[in-house]
Structure formats: structure tokens, C-alpha cells
Amino acid sequence: MKKNKKLIKVAEEPYSRPVPIEFSHRNATKISIVGTFNNWRPGATPMVSLGDGRWFTALMLKPGNYEYQLVVDGEWMLDPRARETLSNPFAFGQRNSVLKVDGVAANGILCEKPSHESE
């Protein structure tokens, strides 16, 4: 029996996709995420409290590498769940967390999870 094979055209342009960000901090009253994706503006991307010290937001990001930090009650800090950090070129001795967002493979299948997520 002969099988029909159909070719599916895959968009060449990288597209934005939701990237979930979770963080835990029992005593925090306000948390936001800042980084290269929002021009480091603390008020641009607030996180939502889910209760019991858990916080959440979803970023719409295109494939690429992004540097970021969390702002917890006004204090900038690294994400303890980040798998990678880079030297902060504007603050001697400090570092930024790195978020890697994979894109679409040539076959149109979405590749790996963002690198900060736990396995």
C-alpha cells in the first residue's frame, strides 16, 4: 500500500512563545522580573502571587538568550533556579541570570524547555 506524504511548510521567522517563570519567596510582598526582554524596567513585568510564597509570570519571548534578574521588594537578585549566569558588564563583580529560549527545529517541532525550568 502506498502512503501519501504531505509536506508542511514551516514558518521561517522565529515566533514568540509563552515562557513560564516561577519563583518562591515566603516573605516577599512584591516581585517583578527585569531583563534584556523589558529593558530592565522593574515595573514592566510583575509576578503574581499564587500563595504560600509561590510567584508566577509568563513571558512572551522569541528564541534566544536573555539576561535577567528578579526584583524582590526592591532588591535585585539572581534567580536561584537559573542554570547559567553571566558577568554583569555594568556592575563590577555582579552577575545576571541567563534564560535560554529554544526555537522551532527545521521539522517544525518545538525544541527543548527553557533552560531555567527544573527537569
N, C-alpha and C positions, 0 to 999 in steps of 0.2 A: 504494500500500500504506500502510495506516495504522500508525503506530508507537505502541506503548504507552509512556506516560511514567509513571514511578513517582516519587513524592515520597519523599524520605528525610528523616526527622526528625533534626535535628542537636541534640545536647545544648546547652542554653543556658549551662550552667555552664562556666567555663574549667577545664581539666584540667591536671594536671601532666604534663610530658613530660621525657624524658632530654635533658640539655644537656651535650654533651661539652666538657671543658676540658682543653687541652693546654698544656704549658709546657716550655721547655728551659733547663736549667742544669747544666752539666757537673760542677761541684764540689759540688753540694748533696747532703746526706745525708738530709734530711727536708724535705718541702714539704707545706703544707696551704693550703686556700683558706678565707678568712673573709669574711663579709659580712652584709648585711641578711637573707639567707636562713637563716643559722645563728646569729644574734645575736652575730656577731663572735667566736665561740669558736675559738681556734686548733686545738684538738684534735678538733673536731667533724667536720671533713671533710678527712682526709688524702689526699694524692695518692699514686698508686702509681708506682714507678719502672719504666719499660719498658726500661731500659738505655740506654747511650750518651747519658746526660744528659737523656733524654726522660721526662716525667712526665705522668700522666693521672688524671682522675676524671670521673665523670658525675653531675651534679646533677639531681634531680627538681624541676622548677620550674613554677609556673603562669605564664601570660603576665603580663608586667610588666617594670618596670625594677628592677634590683638593683645596689647599690653593693658593691664587694668589693676585697680586696687579697690578695696571695699572701704567705705566711709561709715564708721560705726560711731554714732553720737558725736560726729565732728572729727574723730580721729581716723586718719588714713592708715590702712594696714593691708598686708598681703593676705591673699586667700589661702588658708592652710590646706585646702584641698587641691591647689594648683600643682601640677606635676612638674612645672618648669617656672623659673624666674629669670629675669634679665636685669642687668645693671641699669639703674635709672640715670640717664645722661644729664638730667637737670638737678639731681640731688646726690651729691657725692656720698658714696657709701650706702645708699639705699637701693632697693630693688623693686621691680614691678612683677606681678604675676603675669603669666602668659596663657592665653586661651587660643587653642588651635581649632579652627573650624574646617573640616574637610568638605569637599565639594561633591560633584557628580562625576562618577567614573565614565569612561568612554562608552560603556554599555548602558548608561542611564540609571545605574543603581547607585543610591546614596551610599557613600563610604562611611567609615567609622564614626563613632560618637565623638563629641568634643572632648578634648584631652583632659579637662578638669573633672569629668564625671568619674565616679567610682565604678569599678567593674562589677 
